[in-house]
């Protein structure tokens, strides 16, 4: 069997899970928020690889952006209503 034949006969998972009809039945917004909190902690705790110069600066800057993105999503409140996920993130900085 040639390589192309194998590829056409192999059933791959849905590459776009957001198009899954049952997505809203299985999706847990709170679990998603928790995963983003874990990712933020992981970025904060990961070491810097042994690189120097511009590559090091790029790595550090990327880590800052990754942390900011994950932390913001980790602080979000989520609502799933009629198949629409709404994330609310308070960027005002005033938590009173």
Buried (B, 14 or more C-beta within 10 A) or exposed (E): EEEEEEEEEEEEEEEEEEEEEEBEEEBEBEEBBEBBBEBBBEBEEEEEEEEEEEEEEEBEEEBEEBBEBBBBBBBBEBEBEEEEBEBEEEEEEEEE
